[in-house]
C-alpha cells in the first residue's frame, strides 16, 4: 500500500509542522495576562453598633457618649431576626442624632449617650471616598489584579 518513499515524505512533512506549533504556543503563553496579589491601604469610616432601649414609653438608641458626624452606626433591628440597618451620622444635637440612611433619606433618632462594651468597639465601616473629611480608620486589604508581564 504505502511505499517507503511515501511514508518518509509524510514524516518529513509532519516534523516541521510540530515544531512550528510548539513555538506558537510558547509565544501565546508569553503574552498571556497574569494575576498577582496587591496590598493597599484604604480609609474606612468608623462604625459602631448601637441597640434600642425602652425609656419610659419611648424607645431610644443607646449610642456612645461622643458620637461624631461621619460615623456609621449599625442600628440593631427592632424585630428579632431582621438585619441591622447602617446609617451615617450627619449632625449631633442634644439627645437627637440626625442620620442618613443608605437610600439618602434623613431622619432624627433619639439617643441616650452611654458607653457600653458593645458600642465602644470600633468596627470596619465602608470605604471613604477620596477627599471626604470624616473620621476614619486605615486598614490593609488584599486584592487580585491582572497585569501584562512585559
WOKAJO-V237801 format. One record per backbone hydrogen bond with DSSP energy under -0.5 kcal/mol. CO is the residue of the C=O (numbers start at 0). NH is the residue of the N-H. If there is no record, write none. Layout:
BEGIN
((CO & NH) (CO & NH))
END
This chain:
BEGIN
((2 & 6) (3 & 7) (4 & 8) (5 & 9) (6 & 10) (7 & 11) (8 & 12) (9 & 13) (10 & 14) (11 & 15) (12 & 16) (13 & 17) (14 & 18) (15 & 19) (16 & 20) (17 & 21) (18 & 22) (19 & 23) (20 & 24) (21 & 25) (22 & 26) (23 & 27) (24 & 28) (25 & 29) (26 & 30) (28 & 31) (33 & 146) (35 & 144) (37 & 142) (39 & 140) (41 & 43) (41 & 138) (42 & 127) (43 & 136) (44 & 124) (45 & 71) (46 & 122) (47 & 73) (49 & 75) (50 & 61) (52 & 54) (52 & 59) (53 & 55) (54 & 56) (54 & 57) (57 & 54) (59 & 52) (60 & 62) (60 & 111) (61 & 50) (62 & 113) (63 & 66) (67 & 70) (68 & 134) (70 & 88) (71 & 47) (72 & 74) (72 & 86) (73 & 49) (74 & 84) (78 & 81) (84 & 74) (84 & 86) (86 & 72) (87 & 99) (88 & 69) (90 & 92) (90 & 97) (92 & 95) (94 & 110) (95 & 92) (96 & 98) (96 & 108) (97 & 89) (97 & 90) (98 & 106) (99 & 87) (100 & 103) (104 & 100) (106 & 98) (108 & 96) (109 & 60) (110 & 112) (111 & 62) (111 & 113) (113 & 115) (115 & 119) (117 & 48) (122 & 46) (122 & 124) (125 & 44) (128 & 131) (134 & 45) (136 & 43) (138 & 41) (140 & 39) (142 & 37) (144 & 35) (146 & 33))
END
